[in-house]
């Protein structure tokens, strides 16, 4: 069939293609959620008649949570009473039950109540668990007990997830906007959907012996990249770090290396018997008395060797140890030549004539009066 044409000479097929491309572009634009957009809250006007059937969920809680649940139970009833959900706490069986009533209008409220009692049973405090009743909140309970077989290894990896003084867990909470609680064999996470995905990935990698610091580093880079509007539609692989597993520990080699012998189709030769050995040496033809005498001589030789060894070991205790010299030998400096005695005598004379204090600039020559006085004093002393 021939396709009809419009007045401008454009066929219907071409116009249909243009319409389809425009329709595709509109759908792609609709897929992107604008910033700051929030879904309208579900009210009673959306479902005025309520629910036709009653739904209920129950969960067990450990014995140590009984005291805390007793304290916060009025707050739990008040929080769930706003969405018209009935709750019962059975302390005998150790279970919590939630069920819908005739006044319940939100069909998803029962699922949020189910998540709330699960989080309370997994040691999450009520102040955090009650946030699950909000529309933009979700929770994820990750089971880690069966991921590692060895108990000691499991405890070490779980502690690695928490970090020193809870620093690793706190960093993960800040990057994902989620509340994370590690308790026993489970990890409870509460927060937005995108954050829960990252938390699950980090927890599973940590249990597979990948340190959480690597994932935290990538999350920090992603957080910085998300702030740039130009990089939203681009791939971030070039910015993200690529960590490779480095096996630095060398494989331990065994002390005794077993070398495989070359394969031969022939069986190994039979070992020689005692009779064959005696025939080769000629002992087989000797008398019994001579054989006994030879054996006794061999035994005596061995005994003599053992005695000498024992005696040497005993004598070691009586040998005095070598004493170290008290004074170390000092090597005298070699004299280059003979000492000049005359020069030393001259130095001694000059030292004796020197007086204390600064010497005079122009020393006056000794006068005759002073010498005469000295002579007189000497004669007086003699008299």
C-alpha positions as CSV (number, residue, x, y, z in Angstrom):
1,X,0.0,0.0,0.0
2,X,1.2,3.5,-0.8
3,X,1.7,5.9,2.1
4,X,-0.3,9.1,2.1
5,X,1.5,12.5,1.9
6,X,0.6,15.8,3.4
7,X,0.4,19.1,1.7
8,X,4.1,19.9,2.4
9,X,5.1,16.6,0.7
10,X,6.0,14.8,4.0
11,X,4.8,11.3,4.4
12,X,2.9,9.9,7.4
13,X,5.8,7.4,8.1
14,X,8.3,10.2,8.5
15,X,6.0,12.2,10.8
16,X,5.3,9.0,12.9
17,X,9.1,8.5,13.3
18,X,9.5,12.1,14.6
19,X,6.6,11.6,17.0
20,X,8.1,8.4,18.4
21,X,11.5,10.0,18.9
22,X,9.9,12.9,20.8
23,X,7.9,10.4,22.9
24,X,11.2,8.5,23.8
25,X,12.9,11.8,24.9
26,X,9.9,12.6,27.1
27,X,10.1,9.2,28.8
28,X,13.8,9.6,29.5
29,X,13.2,13.0,31.0
30,X,10.5,11.5,33.2
31,X,12.8,8.9,34.6
32,X,15.1,11.5,36.2
33,X,13.7,12.6,39.5
34,X,14.0,16.4,40.1
35,X,15.9,17.7,43.1
36,X,14.0,18.2,46.3
37,X,10.9,16.2,45.0
38,X,9.0,14.2,47.6
39,X,6.2,11.8,47.1
40,X,2.9,12.9,48.7
41,X,2.0,11.2,52.0
42,X,-0.6,8.5,51.9
43,X,-3.7,9.8,53.7
44,X,-7.1,8.4,54.7
45,X,-8.7,10.1,51.7
46,X,-6.7,7.8,49.4
47,X,-8.3,4.7,51.0
48,X,-11.5,5.7,52.9
49,X,-13.0,2.2,53.1
50,X,-9.9,0.6,54.8
51,X,-8.7,-2.9,54.4
52,X,-10.9,-6.0,53.7
53,X,-8.6,-8.6,55.4
54,X,-6.6,-8.7,58.6
55,X,-2.8,-9.2,58.3
56,X,-0.4,-10.0,61.2
57,X,3.2,-10.6,61.7
58,X,5.1,-12.0,64.7
59,X,8.8,-12.3,65.7
60,X,10.7,-13.7,68.6
61,X,13.1,-11.7,70.8
62,X,16.0,-12.9,73.1
63,X,15.7,-13.0,76.9
64,X,18.1,-10.1,77.5
65,X,15.8,-7.7,75.5
66,X,12.8,-8.3,77.8
67,X,13.6,-5.6,80.3
68,X,14.2,-2.9,77.6
69,X,11.0,-3.9,75.7
70,X,9.0,-3.5,78.9
71,X,10.3,0.0,79.4
72,X,9.7,1.3,75.9
73,X,6.5,-0.7,75.1
74,X,4.1,2.3,75.8
75,X,6.1,4.3,73.2
76,X,5.9,1.5,70.7
77,X,2.1,1.2,71.1
78,X,1.7,5.0,70.8
79,X,3.8,5.1,67.6
80,X,1.9,2.2,65.9
81,X,-1.4,3.5,67.2
82,X,-1.1,6.5,64.9
83,X,-1.4,4.2,61.9
84,X,-4.1,2.1,63.7
85,X,-2.0,-1.0,64.1
86,X,-2.5,-3.3,67.2
87,X,0.6,-4.7,69.0
88,X,0.9,-7.4,71.6
89,X,4.0,-8.3,73.8
90,X,4.0,-11.9,75.0
91,X,6.7,-12.3,77.7
92,X,5.9,-16.0,78.3
93,X,6.6,-17.1,74.7
94,X,9.1,-14.2,74.1
95,X,7.3,-12.8,71.0
96,X,5.9,-9.6,69.6
97,X,2.9,-9.6,67.3
98,X,1.5,-6.8,65.1
99,X,-1.8,-6.9,63.2
100,X,-4.1,-4.5,61.3
101,X,-7.5,-3.3,62.5
102,X,-10.7,-2.1,60.9
103,X,-9.4,1.5,61.1
104,X,-6.2,0.8,59.3
105,X,-6.2,2.6,55.9
106,X,-2.5,2.4,54.8
107,X,-1.8,-1.1,53.4
108,X,2.0,-0.7,53.7
109,X,1.8,0.3,57.4
110,X,1.7,-3.4,58.5
111,X,5.0,-4.0,56.7
112,X,6.7,-1.0,58.4
113,X,5.4,-2.4,61.8
114,X,6.9,-5.8,61.0
115,X,10.2,-4.1,60.3
116,X,10.0,-2.1,63.5
117,X,9.5,-5.2,65.7
118,X,12.4,-7.0,63.8
119,X,14.7,-4.1,64.6
120,X,13.7,-4.0,68.3
121,X,14.4,-7.7,68.6
122,X,17.9,-7.2,67.0
123,X,18.9,-4.7,69.8
124,X,18.2,-1.5,67.9
125,X,17.1,1.3,70.3
126,X,13.6,2.5,70.0
127,X,14.7,6.1,69.1
128,X,16.3,4.7,65.9
129,X,13.9,1.9,65.1
130,X,10.8,4.3,65.1
131,X,12.3,6.1,62.0
132,X,11.2,3.1,59.9
133,X,7.7,4.4,60.0
134,X,8.7,7.3,57.8
135,X,8.1,7.0,54.0
136,X,11.7,7.5,52.8
137,X,13.2,5.0,55.3
138,X,13.9,1.3,54.9
139,X,15.8,-1.4,56.8
140,X,18.1,-4.3,56.0
141,X,19.1,-7.1,58.4
142,X,22.2,-8.8,57.0
143,X,23.0,-12.3,58.3
144,X,26.8,-12.7,58.6
145,X,26.9,-15.8,60.9
146,X,27.2,-18.4,58.1
147,X,29.7,-16.4,55.9
148,X,32.8,-17.5,57.8
149,X,33.3,-21.1,59.1
150,X,36.1,-20.5,61.6
151,X,34.7,-18.8,64.8
152,X,37.9,-16.9,65.7
153,X,38.2,-15.5,62.1
154,X,34.6,-14.5,62.2
155,X,35.0,-12.5,65.4
156,X,38.1,-10.8,64.0
157,X,36.4,-9.7,60.8
158,X,33.3,-8.5,62.7
159,X,35.6,-6.4,65.0
160,X,37.3,-5.1,61.8
161,X,33.9,-3.9,60.7
162,X,33.3,-2.0,64.0
163,X,36.8,-0.6,64.1
164,X,38.8,0.8,67.0
165,X,36.3,2.5,69.4
166,X,33.6,2.2,66.6
167,X,35.4,4.6,64.3
168,X,34.9,2.5,61.1
169,X,31.2,2.0,61.8
170,X,30.8,5.7,62.5
171,X,32.5,6.6,59.2
172,X,30.2,4.2,57.3
173,X,27.2,5.8,59.0
174,X,28.2,9.3,58.0
175,X,28.9,8.3,54.4
176,X,25.7,6.3,53.8
177,X,23.3,8.3,56.1
178,X,22.3,5.0,57.7
179,X,22.2,3.7,61.3
180,X,24.2,0.5,61.5
181,X,24.0,-1.9,64.5
182,X,26.3,-5.0,64.8
183,X,24.8,-7.6,67.1
184,X,25.7,-11.2,67.3
185,X,25.4,-12.9,63.9
186,X,23.5,-10.1,62.2
187,X,24.1,-6.5,61.1
188,X,21.0,-4.2,61.2
189,X,20.9,-1.2,59.0
190,X,18.3,1.6,58.9
191,X,18.3,4.5,56.3
192,X,17.6,5.4,52.7
193,X,17.6,2.8,50.0
194,X,20.9,3.9,48.3
195,X,22.7,3.9,51.6
196,X,21.5,0.4,52.5
197,X,23.0,-0.9,49.2
198,X,26.4,0.5,50.2
199,X,26.1,-0.8,53.7
200,X,25.3,-4.4,52.5
201,X,28.3,-4.3,50.1
202,X,30.7,-3.1,52.7
203,X,29.5,-5.7,55.2
204,X,29.7,-8.6,52.7
205,X,33.2,-7.5,51.5
206,X,34.5,-7.3,55.1
207,X,33.3,-10.9,55.8
208,X,35.1,-11.9,52.5
209,X,38.4,-10.6,54.0
210,X,38.3,-7.2,52.1
211,X,39.2,-4.4,54.5
212,X,36.3,-1.8,54.9
213,X,38.8,1.1,54.5
214,X,38.9,0.5,50.8
215,X,35.1,0.7,50.4
216,X,35.0,3.8,52.7
217,X,37.6,5.5,50.5
218,X,35.5,4.9,47.3
219,X,32.4,6.2,49.1
220,X,34.2,9.4,50.1
221,X,35.3,10.0,46.5
222,X,31.7,9.2,45.3
223,X,30.3,11.8,47.7
224,X,32.6,14.5,46.4
225,X,31.8,13.6,42.8
226,X,28.1,13.7,43.4
227,X,28.4,17.4,44.4
228,X,29.5,18.3,40.8
229,X,26.5,18.6,38.5
230,X,28.6,18.2,35.3
231,X,29.7,14.7,36.3
232,X,26.2,13.3,37.0
233,X,25.8,11.8,33.5
234,X,29.4,10.7,33.2
235,X,31.2,7.5,34.2
236,X,33.1,7.7,37.5
237,X,35.4,4.7,36.9
238,X,38.4,6.9,36.0
239,X,38.2,8.7,39.4
240,X,37.6,5.6,41.6
241,X,40.7,3.8,43.0
242,X,41.4,0.3,41.8
243,X,42.8,-1.9,44.7
244,X,44.6,-5.0,43.8
245,X,45.1,-7.9,46.1
246,X,48.8,-8.2,47.0
247,X,49.9,-11.5,48.5
248,X,53.1,-10.4,50.2
249,X,53.4,-13.5,52.3
250,X,55.6,-16.0,50.6
251,X,54.6,-19.7,50.5
252,X,56.4,-21.6,53.2
253,X,58.6,-24.3,51.7
254,X,58.8,-27.7,53.5
255,X,62.0,-28.6,55.3
256,X,62.1,-32.1,53.7
257,X,61.6,-31.9,50.0
258,X,60.5,-35.2,48.5
259,X,61.9,-35.7,45.0
260,X,59.9,-38.0,42.7
261,X,61.9,-40.8,41.2
262,X,61.9,-41.5,37.5
263,X,59.2,-44.0,36.5
264,X,60.5,-47.5,35.5
265,X,58.3,-50.4,34.5
266,X,60.6,-52.9,36.3
267,X,60.1,-53.6,40.0
268,X,62.8,-52.7,42.4
269,X,65.5,-55.2,43.2
270,X,65.0,-57.4,46.3
271,X,67.0,-56.3,49.4
272,X,69.8,-58.6,50.5
273,X,69.0,-60.9,53.4
274,X,71.4,-61.5,56.3
275,X,72.4,-64.9,54.8
276,X,73.4,-63.2,51.5
277,X,75.5,-60.6,53.5
278,X,77.2,-63.3,55.5
279,X,78.0,-65.2,52.3
280,X,79.5,-62.1,50.7
281,X,81.8,-61.4,53.7
282,X,82.6,-65.1,54.4
283,X,81.1,-65.1,58.0
284,X,78.7,-67.8,57.0
285,X,81.4,-70.5,56.9
286,X,82.8,-69.6,60.3
287,X,82.1,-71.6,63.4
288,X,79.6,-70.4,66.0
289,X,82.3,-69.8,68.7
290,X,84.3,-67.5,66.3
291,X,81.1,-65.6,65.4
292,X,80.3,-65.0,69.1
293,X,83.9,-63.9,69.8
294,X,83.7,-61.3,66.9
295,X,80.4,-60.0,68.2
296,X,81.8,-59.6,71.7
297,X,84.8,-57.7,70.4
298,X,82.6,-55.3,68.4
299,X,80.5,-54.7,71.5
300,X,83.6,-54.0,73.7
301,X,84.9,-51.5,71.1
302,X,81.6,-49.7,71.2
303,X,81.5,-49.7,75.0
304,X,85.1,-48.3,75.1
305,X,84.1,-45.4,72.7
306,X,81.1,-44.6,74.8
307,X,83.1,-44.5,78.0
308,X,85.7,-42.2,76.5
309,X,83.0,-39.8,75.4
310,X,81.3,-39.8,78.8
311,X,84.7,-39.2,80.5
312,X,85.4,-36.2,78.2
313,X,82.0,-34.7,79.1
314,X,82.6,-35.1,82.8
315,X,86.1,-33.6,82.5
316,X,84.7,-30.5,80.8
317,X,83.3,-29.3,84.1
318,X,86.8,-29.3,85.7
319,X,88.5,-27.3,83.0
320,X,88.8,-23.6,84.2
321,X,87.5,-20.9,81.8
322,X,89.9,-18.5,80.2
323,X,90.3,-15.4,82.3
324,X,90.1,-12.0,80.6
325,X,93.0,-9.6,81.2
326,X,92.2,-6.9,83.8
327,X,94.1,-4.1,82.0
328,X,94.1,-3.7,78.3
329,X,97.5,-3.4,76.6
330,X,98.0,0.2,75.5
331,X,100.2,0.8,72.6
332,X,102.7,3.5,73.4
333,X,103.0,6.3,70.9
334,X,106.2,6.0,68.9
335,X,108.7,8.7,69.6
336,X,109.7,10.5,66.4
337,X,113.2,11.4,67.5
338,X,115.4,12.0,70.6
339,X,114.1,14.6,73.1
340,X,115.8,18.0,73.2
341,X,116.8,18.2,76.9
342,X,118.3,21.6,76.6
343,X,115.2,23.1,75.2
344,X,113.1,21.6,78.1
345,X,115.5,23.1,80.7
346,X,115.2,26.5,79.0
347,X,111.4,26.4,79.2
348,X,111.5,25.5,82.9
349,X,113.8,28.4,83.7
350,X,111.5,30.8,81.9
351,X,108.5,29.5,83.8
352,X,110.3,30.1,87.2
353,X,111.2,33.7,86.3
354,X,107.7,34.6,85.3
355,X,105.5,36.4,87.9
356,X,101.7,36.6,88.2
357,X,100.0,39.4,86.5
358,X,100.6,41.2,83.2
359,X,104.4,41.8,82.5
360,X,105.5,45.5,82.2
361,X,105.7,47.0,78.7
362,X,109.3,48.4,79.1
363,X,110.9,46.5,82.0
364,X,113.5,48.8,83.9
365,X,117.0,47.4,84.3
366,X,118.0,46.4,87.9
367,X,119.8,49.3,89.8
368,X,122.9,48.9,91.9
369,X,121.1,50.2,95.1
370,X,118.8,47.3,95.1
371,X,121.6,44.9,94.7
372,X,123.5,46.5,97.5
373,X,120.5,46.3,99.8
374,X,120.0,42.6,99.0
375,X,123.7,41.9,99.8
376,X,123.4,43.8,103.1
377,X,120.3,41.9,104.1
378,X,122.1,38.6,103.3
379,X,125.1,39.6,105.5
380,X,122.7,40.6,108.4
381,X,121.0,37.2,108.2
382,X,124.4,35.4,108.4
383,X,125.4,37.5,111.4
